[in-house]
Amino acid sequence: MDKIKIKKLVLAKLAKEATGEMSQHDLEQGGEWHEARKELEELCRRSGLKCKVKPFDQYQGPYALIDDSDHDHEYPAKVWLNQAEHGDKYLLVCKDLDTSNKGIPFSTPQELKNLMKPDIAKELE
C-alpha cells in the first residue's frame, strides 16, 4: 500500500473518532459495540419482536429498529440503551407513543412486549 493510501486511511480514522461516528463494523464481532448489539438483539428476541440493530454514534451507542409491521404505528419504534446512570436500562422511542421524543424507560423484555401492543397508545394517554 502506498503512502497516500495509508495517509487517507489514517485521516479517515481520525475524522471518525473526532465526530463520534459509528459504523456497522463497530457492531460486528470484535467491534467496540458488539456486546451492545447482542444485548439489544436478545432483548428483542425475548420480547417476541424482530429488530435490526443499527449504528448511530460512539456517544449514544447503537439502537434496535423494531420491525413492527404487525402494529399500526405511523412512526418507527427504536430501542436505545439508556445512558443515565440510574433508572431503567432501555428507552423506547416512538413518536406514536411518546411525542416528547425523550423515550419511554423500561428494563425487561416483558415491558417492551407490553409497550409494543397494538393498542398501547390509548393506554398511555
N, CA, C and O atoms as a Tinker XYZ file with bonds, in Angstrom:
   500  protein
     1  N      0.851000   -1.171000    0.000000    73     2
     2  CA     0.000000    0.000000    0.000000    64     1     3
     3  C      0.901000    1.239000    0.000000    63     2     4     5
     4  O      1.864000    1.327000    0.762000    81     3
     5  N      0.570000    2.172000   -0.856000    73     3     6
     6  CA     1.436000    3.347000   -0.934000    64     5     7
     7  C      1.126000    4.358000    0.178000    63     6     8     9
     8  O      0.112000    4.251000    0.869000    81     7
     9  N      2.009000    5.326000    0.332000    73     7    10
    10  CA     1.903000    6.289000    1.431000    64     9    11
    11  C      0.639000    7.137000    1.349000    63    10    12    13
    12  O      0.081000    7.504000    2.384000    81    11
    13  N      0.181000    7.452000    0.161000    73    11    14
    14  CA    -1.025000    8.271000    0.006000    64    13    15
    15  C     -2.247000    7.522000    0.524000    63    14    16    17
    16  O     -3.079000    8.103000    1.221000    81    15
    17  N     -2.364000    6.236000    0.188000    73    15    18
    18  CA    -3.498000    5.438000    0.673000    64    17    19
    19  C     -3.464000    5.311000    2.189000    63    18    20    21
    20  O     -4.498000    5.406000    2.850000    81    19
    21  N     -2.280000    5.096000    2.733000    73    19    22
    22  CA    -2.141000    4.977000    4.187000    64    21    23
    23  C     -2.554000    6.284000    4.853000    63    22    24    25
    24  O     -3.270000    6.270000    5.854000    81    23
    25  N     -2.114000    7.401000    4.313000    73    23    26
    26  CA    -2.455000    8.707000    4.880000    64    25    27
    27  C     -3.968000    8.934000    4.838000    63    26    28    29
    28  O     -4.544000    9.442000    5.800000    81    27
    29  N     -4.614000    8.563000    3.731000    73    27    30
    30  CA    -6.064000    8.723000    3.615000    64    29    31
    31  C     -6.789000    7.863000    4.645000    63    30    32    33
    32  O     -7.763000    8.312000    5.248000    81    31
    33  N     -6.328000    6.639000    4.852000    73    31    34
    34  CA    -6.944000    5.761000    5.842000    64    33    35
    35  C     -6.799000    6.321000    7.255000    63    34    36    37
    36  O     -7.748000    6.290000    8.039000    81    35
    37  N     -5.619000    6.830000    7.577000    73    35    38
    38  CA    -5.378000    7.404000    8.900000    64    37    39
    39  C     -6.259000    8.629000    9.112000    63    38    40    41
    40  O     -6.862000    8.780000   10.175000    81    39
    41  N     -6.341000    9.501000    8.117000    73    39    42
    42  CA    -7.175000   10.703000    8.227000    64    41    43
    43  C     -8.651000   10.338000    8.377000    63    42    44    45
    44  O     -9.371000   10.971000    9.149000    81    43
    45  N     -9.101000    9.329000    7.650000    73    43    46
    46  CA   -10.492000    8.895000    7.759000    64    45    47
    47  C    -10.771000    8.364000    9.164000    63    46    48    49
    48  O    -11.825000    8.644000    9.734000    81    47
    49  N     -9.837000    7.602000    9.722000    73    47    50
    50  CA    -9.993000    7.065000   11.079000    64    49    51
    51  C    -10.029000    8.198000   12.098000    63    50    52    53
    52  O    -10.854000    8.178000   13.011000    81    51
    53  N     -9.162000    9.170000   11.958000    73    51    54
    54  CA    -9.144000   10.303000   12.889000    64    53    55
    55  C    -10.434000   11.114000   12.781000    63    54    56    57
    56  O    -10.964000   11.563000   13.798000    81    55
    57  N    -10.942000   11.306000   11.577000    73    55    58
    58  CA   -12.187000   12.052000   11.390000    64    57    59
    59  C    -13.335000   11.323000   12.068000    63    58    60    61
    60  O    -14.183000   11.953000   12.699000    81    59
    61  N    -13.371000   10.005000   11.943000    73    59    62
    62  CA   -14.421000    9.214000   12.569000    64    61    63
    63  C    -14.366000    9.372000   14.081000    63    62    64    65
    64  O    -15.400000    9.564000   14.720000    81    63
    65  N    -13.175000    9.293000   14.662000    73    63    66
    66  CA   -13.037000    9.424000   16.101000    64    65    67
    67  C    -13.415000   10.820000   16.566000    63    66    68    69
    68  O    -14.009000   10.973000   17.634000    81    67
    69  N    -13.086000   11.831000   15.793000    73    67    70
    70  CA   -13.358000   13.210000   16.181000    64    69    71
    71  C    -14.851000   13.523000   16.145000    63    70    72    73
    72  O    -15.335000   14.311000   16.958000    81    71
    73  N    -15.578000   12.924000   15.224000    73    71    74
    74  CA   -17.003000   13.228000   15.101000    64    73    75
    75  C    -17.874000   12.245000   15.866000    63    74    76    77
    76  O    -19.069000   12.491000   16.030000    81    75
    77  N    -17.316000   11.148000   16.336000    73    75    78
    78  CA   -18.092000   10.178000   17.091000    64    77    79
    79  C    -18.928000    9.252000   16.232000    63    78    80    81
    80  O    -19.814000    8.567000   16.743000    81    79
    81  N    -18.663000    9.221000   14.949000    73    79    82
    82  CA   -19.443000    8.354000   14.064000    64    81    83
    83  C    -19.257000    6.886000   14.442000    63    82    84    85
    84  O    -18.247000    6.499000   15.030000    81    83
    85  N    -20.250000    6.090000   14.092000    73    83    86
    86  CA   -20.189000    4.650000   14.315000    64    85    87
    87  C    -20.487000    3.969000   12.981000    63    86    88    89
    88  O    -21.297000    4.459000   12.194000    81    87
    89  N    -19.845000    2.865000   12.741000    73    87    90
    90  CA   -20.095000    2.122000   11.509000    64    89    91
    91  C    -20.623000    0.728000   11.852000    63    90    92    93
    92  O    -20.589000    0.305000   13.007000    81    91
    93  N    -21.095000    0.044000   10.858000    73    91    94
    94  CA   -21.565000   -1.327000   11.042000    64    93    95
    95  C    -20.441000   -2.206000   11.585000    63    94    96    97
    96  O    -20.690000   -3.146000   12.340000    81    95
    97  N    -19.212000   -1.899000   11.200000    73    95    98
    98  CA   -18.053000   -2.649000   11.667000    64    97    99
    99  C    -17.956000   -2.619000   13.197000    63    98   100   101
   100  O    -17.529000   -3.600000   13.806000    81    99
   101  N    -18.344000   -1.510000   13.816000    73    99   102
   102  CA   -18.292000   -1.400000   15.275000    64   101   103
   103  C    -19.246000   -2.372000   15.965000    63   102   104   105
   104  O    -19.074000   -2.683000   17.144000    81   103
   105  N    -20.261000   -2.855000   15.224000    73   103   106
   106  CA   -21.252000   -3.776000   15.790000    64   105   107
   107  C    -20.888000   -5.236000   15.570000    63   106   108   109
   108  O    -21.474000   -6.123000   16.190000    81   107
   109  N    -19.937000   -5.487000   14.703000    73   107   110
   110  CA   -19.559000   -6.853000   14.360000    64   109   111
   111  C    -18.630000   -7.452000   15.412000    63   110   112   113
   112  O    -18.111000   -6.745000   16.276000    81   111
   113  N    -18.429000   -8.761000   15.326000    73   111   114
   114  CA   -17.525000   -9.481000   16.236000    64   113   115
   115  C    -16.203000   -8.733000   16.325000    63   114   116   117
   116  O    -15.580000   -8.427000   15.308000    81   115
   117  N    -15.777000   -8.438000   17.566000    73   115   118
   118  CA   -14.524000   -7.721000   17.782000    64   117   119
   119  C    -14.682000   -6.210000   17.787000    63   118   120   121
   120  O    -13.749000   -5.495000   18.153000    81   119
   121  N    -15.836000   -5.713000   17.391000    73   119   122
   122  CA   -16.077000   -4.275000   17.366000    64   121   123
   123  C    -16.384000   -3.743000   18.763000    63   122   124   125
   124  O    -16.769000   -4.494000   19.659000    81   123
   125  N    -16.208000   -2.451000   18.926000    73   123   126
   126  CA   -16.389000   -1.809000   20.228000    64   125   127
   127  C    -17.813000   -1.960000   20.778000    63   126   128   129
   128  O    -17.998000   -2.016000   21.994000    81   127
   129  N    -18.814000   -2.024000   19.904000    73   127   130
   130  CA   -20.214000   -2.078000   20.315000    64   129   131
   131  C    -20.864000   -3.439000   20.052000    63   130   132   133
   132  O    -22.090000   -3.544000   20.037000    81   131
   133  N    -20.053000   -4.479000   19.846000    73   131   134
   134  CA   -20.581000   -5.809000   19.556000    64   133   135
   135  C    -21.472000   -6.335000   20.684000    63   134   136   137
   136  O    -22.550000   -6.870000   20.424000    81   135
   137  N    -21.032000   -6.188000   21.919000    73   135   138
   138  CA   -21.812000   -6.682000   23.059000    64   137   139
   139  C    -23.141000   -5.936000   23.186000    63   138   140   141
   140  O    -24.158000   -6.536000   23.534000    81   139
   141  N    -23.137000   -4.648000   22.908000    73   139   142
   142  CA   -24.384000   -3.870000   22.952000    64   141   143
   143  C    -25.343000   -4.361000   21.874000    63   142   144   145
   144  O    -26.547000   -4.466000   22.109000    81   143
   145  N    -24.807000   -4.661000   20.693000    73   143   146
   146  CA   -25.657000   -5.201000   19.623000    64   145   147
   147  C    -26.299000   -6.504000   20.045000    63   146   148   149
   148  O    -27.499000   -6.701000   19.855000    81   147
   149  N    -25.502000   -7.403000   20.621000    73   147   150
   150  CA   -26.030000   -8.687000   21.072000    64   149   151
   151  C    -27.086000   -8.496000   22.150000    63   150   152   153
   152  O    -28.097000   -9.198000   22.157000    81   151
   153  N    -26.865000   -7.565000   23.053000    73   151   154
   154  CA   -27.825000   -7.302000   24.128000    64   153   155
   155  C    -29.162000   -6.808000   23.567000    63   154   156   157
   156  O    -30.221000   -7.268000   23.992000    81   155
   157  N    -29.115000   -5.877000   22.618000    73   155   158
   158  CA   -30.351000   -5.363000   22.023000    64   157   159
   159  C    -31.076000   -6.446000   21.218000    63   158   160   161
   160  O    -32.303000   -6.537000   21.264000    81   159
   161  N    -30.332000   -7.254000   20.491000    73   159   162
   162  CA   -30.947000   -8.347000   19.736000    64   161   163
   163  C    -31.622000   -9.355000   20.667000    63   162   164   165
   164  O    -32.726000   -9.823000   20.388000    81   163
   165  N    -30.960000   -9.680000   21.761000    73   163   166
   166  CA   -31.516000  -10.625000   22.726000    64   165   167
   167  C    -32.765000  -10.042000   23.394000    63   166   168   169
   168  O    -33.746000  -10.756000   23.601000    81   167
   169  N    -32.734000   -8.774000   23.725000    73   167   170
   170  CA   -33.903000   -8.115000   24.305000    64   169   171
   171  C    -35.101000   -8.229000   23.358000    63   170   172   173
   172  O    -36.199000   -8.590000   23.783000    81   171
   173  N    -34.890000   -7.927000   22.101000    73   171   174
   174  CA   -35.983000   -8.011000   21.127000    64   173   175
   175  C    -36.460000   -9.447000   20.961000    63   174   176   177
   176  O    -37.663000   -9.702000   20.925000    81   175
   177  N    -35.531000  -10.379000   20.859000    73   175   178
   178  CA   -35.898000  -11.789000   20.702000    64   177   179
   179  C    -36.748000  -12.247000   21.880000    63   178   180   181
   180  O    -37.772000  -12.902000   21.684000    81   179
   181  N    -36.337000  -11.910000   23.100000    73   179   182
   182  CA   -37.069000  -12.325000   24.298000    64   181   183
   183  C    -38.412000  -11.609000   24.421000    63   182   184   185
   184  O    -39.300000  -12.068000   25.139000    81   183
   185  N    -38.559000  -10.490000   23.722000    73   183   186
   186  CA   -39.837000   -9.765000   23.712000    64   185   187
   187  C    -40.768000  -10.270000   22.621000    63   186   188   189
   188  O    -41.920000   -9.847000   22.529000    81   187
   189  N    -40.250000  -11.194000   21.782000    73   187   190
   190  CA   -41.041000  -11.709000   20.673000    64   189   191
   191  C    -41.106000  -10.739000   19.502000    63   190   192   193
   192  O    -42.027000  -10.804000   18.688000    81   191
   193  N    -40.124000   -9.832000   19.415000    73   191   194
   194  CA   -40.097000   -8.836000   18.353000    64   193   195
   195  C    -38.901000   -9.050000   17.440000    63   194   196   197
   196  O    -37.860000   -9.549000   17.868000    81   195
   197  N    -39.058000   -8.674000   16.201000    73   195   198
   198  CA   -37.948000   -8.699000   15.256000    64   197   199
   199  C    -37.333000   -7.308000   15.237000    63   198   200   201
   200  O    -38.035000   -6.301000   15.326000    81   199
   201  N    -36.013000   -7.268000   15.119000    73   199   202
   202  CA   -35.343000   -5.970000   15.063000    64   201   203
   203  C    -34.073000   -6.070000   14.239000    63   202   204   205
   204  O    -33.573000   -7.158000   13.953000    81   203
   205  N    -33.574000   -4.921000   13.873000    73   203   206
   206  CA   -32.270000   -4.816000   13.229000    64   205   207
   207  C    -31.503000   -3.757000   14.001000    63   206   208   209
   208  O    -31.951000   -2.616000   14.113000    81   207
   209  N    -30.347000   -4.132000   14.531000    73   207   210
   210  CA   -29.536000   -3.177000   15.284000    64   209   211
   211  C    -28.719000   -2.360000   14.296000    63   210   212   213
   212  O    -28.045000   -2.895000   13.417000    81   211
   213  N    -28.802000   -1.043000   14.470000    73   211   214
   214  CA   -28.155000   -0.104000   13.553000    64   213   215
   215  C    -27.145000    0.754000   14.318000    63   214   216   217
   216  O    -27.358000    1.076000   15.487000    81   215
   217  N    -26.057000    1.118000   13.662000    73   215   218
   218  CA   -25.096000    2.014000   14.310000    64   217   219
   219  C    -25.649000    3.436000   14.374000    63   218   220   221
   220  O    -26.403000    3.856000   13.496000    81   219
   221  N    -25.272000    4.171000   15.417000    73   219   222
   222  CA   -25.641000    5.586000   15.494000    64   221   223
   223  C    -24.388000    6.415000   15.720000    63   222   224   225
   224  O    -23.816000    6.944000   14.768000    81   223
   225  N    -23.953000    6.534000   16.973000    73   223   226
   226  CA   -22.678000    7.207000   17.219000    64   225   227
   227  C    -22.010000    6.633000   18.459000    63   226   228   229
   228  O    -22.606000    5.859000   19.208000    81   227
   229  N    -20.759000    7.030000   18.657000    73   227   230
   230  CA   -19.961000    6.478000   19.756000    64   229   231
   231  C    -20.423000    6.974000   21.120000    63   230   232   233
   232  O    -20.022000    6.418000   22.142000    81   231
   233  N    -21.245000    7.993000   21.156000    73   231   234
   234  CA   -21.684000    8.567000   22.424000    64   233   235
   235  C    -22.978000    7.921000   22.913000    63   234   236   237
   236  O    -23.110000    7.613000   24.098000    81   235
   237  N    -23.928000    7.716000   22.009000    73   235   238
   238  CA   -25.220000    7.141000   22.388000    64   237   239
   239  C    -25.301000    5.650000   22.113000    63   238   240   241
   240  O    -26.184000    4.968000   22.633000    81   239
   241  N    -24.405000    5.152000   21.317000    73   239   242
   242  CA   -24.403000    3.736000   21.005000    64   241   243
   243  C    -25.369000    3.393000   19.879000    63   242   244   245
   244  O    -25.962000    4.285000   19.272000    81   243
   245  N    -25.527000    2.111000   19.601000    73   243   246
   246  CA   -26.445000    1.676000   18.548000    64   245   247
   247  C    -27.885000    1.680000   19.048000    63   246   248   249
   248  O    -28.138000    1.875000   20.237000    81   247
   249  N    -28.811000    1.468000   18.145000    73   247   250
   250  CA   -30.217000    1.321000   18.511000    64   249   251
   251  C    -30.799000    0.146000   17.759000    63   250   252   253
   252  O    -30.285000   -0.252000   16.713000    81   251
   253  N    -31.875000   -0.407000   18.296000    73   251   254
   254  CA   -32.586000   -1.504000   17.638000    64   253   255
   255  C    -33.810000   -0.917000   16.955000    63   254   256   257
   256  O    -34.672000   -0.336000   17.615000    81   255
   257  N    -33.891000   -1.063000   15.653000    73   255   258
   258  CA   -35.052000   -0.643000   14.893000    64   257   259
   259  C    -36.032000   -1.808000   14.898000    63   258   260   261
   260  O    -35.747000   -2.874000   14.353000    81   259
   261  N    -37.191000   -1.592000   15.519000    73   259   262
   262  CA   -38.175000   -2.658000   15.685000    64   261   263
   263  C    -38.973000   -2.833000   14.403000    63   262   264   265
   264  O    -39.477000   -1.865000   13.833000    81   263
   265  N    -39.083000   -4.081000   13.956000    73   263   266
   266  CA   -39.962000   -4.403000   12.828000    64   265   267
   267  C    -41.354000   -4.568000   13.417000    63   266   268   269
   268  O    -41.713000   -5.635000   13.914000    81   267
   269  N    -42.131000   -3.493000   13.353000    73   267   270
   270  CA   -43.467000   -3.561000   13.942000    64   269   271
   271  C    -44.545000   -3.554000   12.862000    63   270   272   273
   272  O    -45.564000   -2.874000   12.983000    81   271
   273  N    -44.301000   -4.323000   11.809000    73   271   274
   274  CA   -45.266000   -4.405000   10.714000    64   273   275
   275  C    -46.591000   -5.010000   11.165000    63   274   276   277
   276  O    -47.610000   -4.856000   10.492000    81   275
   277  N    -46.575000   -5.701000   12.307000    73   275   278
   278  CA   -47.818000   -6.261000   12.848000    64   277   279
   279  C    -48.642000   -5.210000   13.591000    63   278   280   281
   280  O    -49.792000   -5.460000   13.951000    81   279
   281  N    -48.052000   -4.036000   13.817000    73   279   282
   282  CA   -48.722000   -2.962000   14.535000    64   281   283
   283  C    -49.003000   -1.831000   13.556000    63   282   284   285
   284  O    -48.457000   -1.812000   12.453000    81   283
   285  N    -49.828000   -0.914000   13.942000    73   283   286
   286  CA   -50.113000    0.184000   13.022000    64   285   287
   287  C    -49.528000    1.502000   13.519000    63   286   288   289
   288  O    -50.194000    2.537000   13.487000    81   287
   289  N    -48.273000    1.458000   13.981000    73   287   290
   290  CA   -47.591000    2.685000   14.363000    64   289   291
   291  C    -47.222000    3.450000   13.094000    63   290   292   293
   292  O    -46.744000    2.874000   12.117000    81   291
   293  N    -47.452000    4.739000   13.135000    73   291   294
   294  CA   -47.113000    5.567000   11.980000    64   293   295
   295  C    -45.606000    5.762000   11.872000    63   294   296   297
   296  O    -45.057000    5.834000   10.772000    81   295
   297  N    -44.949000    5.847000   13.015000    73   295   298
   298  CA   -43.506000    6.091000   13.043000    64   297   299
   299  C    -42.772000    4.843000   13.509000    63   298   300   301
   300  O    -43.337000    4.024000   14.234000    81   299
   301  N    -41.520000    4.692000   13.100000    73   299   302
   302  CA   -40.767000    3.508000   13.536000    64   301   303
   303  C    -40.450000    3.572000   15.034000    63   302   304   305
   304  O    -40.263000    4.650000   15.599000    81   303
   305  N    -40.394000    2.415000   15.650000    73   303   306
   306  CA   -40.023000    2.313000   17.061000    64   305   307
   307  C    -38.547000    1.932000   17.141000    63   306   308   309
   308  O    -38.067000    1.062000   16.414000    81   307
   309  N    -37.846000    2.607000   18.043000    73   307   310
   310  CA   -36.426000    2.331000   18.243000    64   309   311
   311  C    -36.176000    2.100000   19.726000    63   310   312   313
   312  O    -36.755000    2.772000   20.580000    81   311
   313  N    -35.306000    1.139000   20.019000    73   311   314
   314  CA   -34.894000    0.885000   21.396000    64   313   315
   315  C    -33.426000    1.287000   21.521000    63   314   316   317
   316  O    -32.574000    0.869000   20.737000    81   315
   317  N    -33.164000    2.101000   22.520000    73   315   318
   318  CA   -31.811000    2.592000   22.803000    64   317   319
   319  C    -31.384000    2.085000   24.173000    63   318   320   321
   320  O    -32.220000    1.816000   25.035000    81   319
   321  N    -30.092000    1.960000   24.361000    73   319   322
   322  CA   -29.561000    1.732000   25.697000    64   321   323
   323  C    -29.690000    3.052000   26.445000    63   322   324   325
   324  O    -29.323000    4.100000   25.912000    81   323
   325  N    -30.199000    3.019000   27.656000    73   323   326
   326  CA   -30.354000    4.238000   28.441000    64   325   327
   327  C    -28.990000    4.638000   28.987000    63   326   328   329
   328  O    -28.342000    3.855000   29.681000    81   327
   329  N    -28.560000    5.839000   28.680000    73   327   330
   330  CA   -27.233000    6.305000   29.105000    64   329   331
   331  C    -27.239000    6.890000   30.516000    63   330   332   333
   332  O    -26.185000    7.250000   31.040000    81   331
   333  N    -28.420000    6.989000   31.136000    73   331   334
   334  CA   -28.500000    7.514000   32.504000    64   333   335
   335  C    -27.834000    6.550000   33.479000    63   334   336   337
   336  O    -27.906000    5.334000   33.302000    81   335
   337  N    -27.201000    7.081000   34.484000    73   335   338
   338  CA   -26.509000    6.238000   35.456000    64   337   339
   339  C    -27.476000    5.436000   36.314000    63   338   340   341
   340  O    -27.151000    4.334000   36.757000    81   339
   341  N    -28.653000    5.981000   36.548000    73   339   342
   342  CA   -29.637000    5.307000   37.398000    64   341   343
   343  C    -30.935000    5.169000   36.618000    63   342   344   345
   344  O    -31.195000    5.910000   35.669000    81   343
   345  N    -31.726000    4.222000   37.032000    73   343   346
   346  CA   -33.029000    4.062000   36.398000    64   345   347
   347  C    -33.070000    2.877000   35.456000    63   346   348   349
   348  O    -32.244000    1.968000   35.538000    81   347
   349  N    -34.035000    2.899000   34.569000    73   347   350
   350  CA   -34.255000    1.787000   33.652000    64   349   351
   351  C    -33.114000    1.648000   32.655000    63   350   352   353
   352  O    -32.409000    2.610000   32.350000    81   351
   353  N    -32.951000    0.444000   32.163000    73   351   354
   354  CA   -31.810000    0.109000   31.304000    64   353   355
   355  C    -31.993000    0.528000   29.850000    63   354   356   357
   356  O    -31.012000    0.766000   29.145000    81   355
   357  N    -33.249000    0.619000   29.393000    73   355   358
   358  CA   -33.520000    0.890000   27.982000    64   357   359
   359  C    -34.511000    2.041000   27.827000    63   358   360   361
   360  O    -35.214000    2.412000   28.768000    81   359
   361  N    -34.548000    2.595000   26.615000    73   359   362
   362  CA   -35.527000    3.619000   26.253000    64   361   363
   363  C    -36.189000    3.213000   24.947000    63   362   364   365
   364  O    -35.511000    2.851000   23.985000    81   363
   365  N    -37.511000    3.275000   24.916000    73   363   366
   366  CA   -38.254000    3.056000   23.679000    64   365   367
   367  C    -38.636000    4.428000   23.140000    63   366   368   369
   368  O    -39.301000    5.205000   23.825000    81   367
   369  N    -38.219000    4.724000   21.924000    73   367   370
   370  CA   -38.559000    5.991000   21.289000    64   369   371
   371  C    -39.460000    5.695000   20.098000    63   370   372   373
   372  O    -39.059000    5.026000   19.145000    81   371
   373  N    -40.671000    6.201000   20.172000    73   371   374
   374  CA   -41.649000    6.052000   19.094000    64   373   375
   375  C    -42.604000    7.227000   19.198000    63   374   376   377
   376  O    -43.311000    7.363000   20.196000    81   375
   377  N    -42.635000    8.083000   18.175000    73   375   378
   378  CA   -43.464000    9.285000   18.231000    64   377   379
   379  C    -44.936000    8.972000   18.441000    63   378   380   381
   380  O    -45.669000    9.805000   18.974000    81   379
   381  N    -45.383000    7.796000   18.036000    73   379   382
   382  CA   -46.776000    7.418000   18.262000    64   381   383
   383  C    -47.074000    7.265000   19.750000    63   382   384   385
   384  O    -48.202000    7.490000   20.187000    81   383
   385  N    -46.067000    6.885000   20.523000    73   383   386
   386  CA   -46.264000    6.594000   21.935000    64   385   387
   387  C    -45.745000    7.700000   22.851000    63   386   388   389
   388  O    -46.206000    7.835000   23.985000    81   387
   389  N    -44.796000    8.484000   22.367000    73   387   390
   390  CA   -44.137000    9.475000   23.213000    64   389   391
   391  C    -43.814000   10.697000   22.375000    63   390   392   393
   392  O    -42.758000   10.752000   21.744000    81   391
   393  N    -44.695000   11.667000   22.360000    73   391   394
   394  CA   -44.489000   12.839000   21.500000    64   393   395
   395  C    -43.354000   13.733000   21.976000    63   394   396   397
   396  O    -42.894000   14.590000   21.222000    81   395
   397  N    -42.894000   13.552000   23.208000    73   395   398
   398  CA   -41.762000   14.352000   23.692000    64   397   399
   399  C    -40.458000   13.889000   23.051000    63   398   400   401
   400  O    -39.465000   14.616000   23.055000    81   399
   401  N    -40.464000   12.677000   22.500000    73   399   402
   402  CA   -39.287000   12.079000   21.863000    64   401   403
   403  C    -38.131000   11.863000   22.842000    63   402   404   405
   404  O    -36.988000   11.688000   22.420000    81   403
   405  N    -38.422000   11.873000   24.151000    73   403   406
   406  CA   -37.400000   11.606000   25.161000    64   405   407
   407  C    -37.252000   10.119000   25.416000    63   406   408   409
   408  O    -36.227000    9.671000   25.928000    81   407
   409  N    -38.257000    9.366000   25.067000    73   407   410
   410  CA   -38.207000    7.933000   25.264000    64   409   411
   411  C    -38.995000    7.472000   26.476000    63   410   412   413
   412  O    -39.161000    8.205000   27.451000    81   411
   413  N    -39.470000    6.255000   26.394000    73   411   414
   414  CA   -40.193000    5.622000   27.495000    64   413   415
   415  C    -39.231000    4.628000   28.133000    63   414   416   417
   416  O    -38.838000    3.658000   27.485000    81   415
   417  N    -38.842000    4.846000   29.385000    73   415   418
   418  CA   -37.890000    3.933000   30.019000    64   417   419
   419  C    -38.528000    2.597000   30.372000    63   418   420   421
   420  O    -39.698000    2.530000   30.749000    81   419
   421  N    -37.738000    1.537000   30.242000    73   419   422
   422  CA   -38.176000    0.197000   30.645000    64   421   423
   423  C    -36.948000   -0.655000   30.906000    63   422   424   425
   424  O    -35.835000   -0.275000   30.544000    81   423
   425  N    -37.144000   -1.808000   31.535000    73   423   426
   426  CA   -35.994000   -2.641000   31.918000    64   425   427
   427  C    -36.060000   -4.093000   31.481000    63   426   428   429
   428  O    -35.033000   -4.771000   31.465000    81   427
   429  N    -37.248000   -4.592000   31.123000    73   427   430
   430  CA   -37.357000   -6.020000   30.846000    64   429   431
   431  C    -37.961000   -6.287000   29.467000    63   430   432   433
   432  O    -38.632000   -5.425000   28.900000    81   431
   433  N    -37.720000   -7.483000   28.934000    73   431   434
   434  CA   -38.350000   -7.858000   27.669000    64   433   435
   435  C    -39.878000   -7.814000   27.742000    63   434   436   437
   436  O    -40.533000   -7.439000   26.769000    81   435
   437  N    -40.444000   -8.193000   28.879000    73   435   438
   438  CA   -41.901000   -8.174000   29.028000    64   437   439
   439  C    -42.440000   -6.746000   28.944000    63   438   440   441
   440  O    -43.490000   -6.516000   28.344000    81   439
   441  N    -41.741000   -5.804000   29.530000    73   439   442
   442  CA   -42.168000   -4.400000   29.443000    64   441   443
   443  C    -42.154000   -3.922000   27.994000    63   442   444   445
   444  O    -43.067000   -3.218000   27.563000    81   443
   445  N    -41.120000   -4.302000   27.240000    73   443   446
   446  CA   -41.060000   -3.918000   25.830000    64   445   447
   447  C    -42.217000   -4.547000   25.061000    63   446   448   449
   448  O    -42.862000   -3.889000   24.245000    81   447
   449  N    -42.468000   -5.810000   25.325000    73   447   450
   450  CA   -43.580000   -6.500000   24.662000    64   449   451
   451  C    -44.898000   -5.777000   24.938000    63   450   452   453
   452  O    -45.706000   -5.585000   24.029000    81   451
   453  N    -45.113000   -5.377000   26.186000    73   451   454
   454  CA   -46.334000   -4.656000   26.552000    64   453   455
   455  C    -46.409000   -3.293000   25.861000    63   454   456   457
   456  O    -47.480000   -2.878000   25.419000    81   455
   457  N    -45.274000   -2.599000   25.769000    73   455   458
   458  CA   -45.259000   -1.289000   25.118000    64   457   459
   459  C    -45.555000   -1.377000   23.628000    63   458   460   461
   460  O    -46.041000   -0.417000   23.029000    81   459
   461  N    -45.265000   -2.518000   23.035000    73   459   462
   462  CA   -45.459000   -2.669000   21.594000    64   461   463
   463  C    -46.821000   -3.259000   21.244000    63   462   464   465
   464  O    -47.075000   -3.560000   20.078000    81   463
   465  N    -47.703000   -3.428000   22.230000    73   463   466
   466  CA   -49.051000   -3.921000   21.933000    64   465   467
   467  C    -49.741000   -2.936000   20.990000    63   466   468   469
   468  O    -49.520000   -1.729000   21.094000    81   467
   469  N    -50.566000   -3.429000   20.082000    73   467   470
   470  CA   -51.209000   -2.544000   19.104000    64   469   471
   471  C    -52.021000   -1.403000   19.708000    63   470   472   473
   472  O    -52.088000   -0.326000   19.117000    81   471
   473  N    -52.632000   -1.608000   20.856000    73   471   474
   474  CA   -53.500000   -0.578000   21.422000    64   473   475
   475  C    -52.849000    0.193000   22.573000    63   474   476   477
   476  O    -53.553000    0.847000   23.343000    81   475
   477  N    -51.545000    0.131000   22.704000    73   475   478
   478  CA   -50.874000    0.741000   23.843000    64   477   479
   479  C    -50.992000    2.266000   23.839000    63   478   480   481
   480  O    -51.030000    2.873000   24.910000    81   479
   481  N    -51.051000    2.896000   22.678000    73   479   482
   482  CA   -51.123000    4.363000   22.629000    64   481   483
   483  C    -52.329000    4.877000   23.409000    63   482   484   485
   484  O    -52.237000    5.904000   24.082000    81   483
   485  N    -53.454000    4.176000   23.327000    73   483   486
   486  CA   -54.662000    4.580000   24.068000    64   485   487
   487  C    -54.434000    4.449000   25.574000    63   486   488   489
   488  O    -54.904000    5.280000   26.350000    81   487
   489  N    -53.714000    3.406000   25.983000    73   487   490
   490  CA   -53.465000    3.182000   27.411000    64   489   491
   491  C    -52.521000    4.237000   27.990000    63   490   492   493
   492  O    -52.621000    4.582000   29.167000    81   491
   493  N    -51.603000    4.751000   27.161000    73   491   494
   494  CA   -50.623000    5.722000   27.639000    64   493   495
   495  C    -51.170000    7.142000   27.695000    63   494   496   497
   496  O    -50.542000    8.016000   28.292000    81   495
   497  N    -52.315000    7.387000   27.093000    73   495   498
   498  CA   -52.884000    8.743000   27.063000    64   497   499
   499  C    -53.285000    9.213000   28.442000    63   498   500
   500  O    -53.780000   10.330000   28.595000    81   499
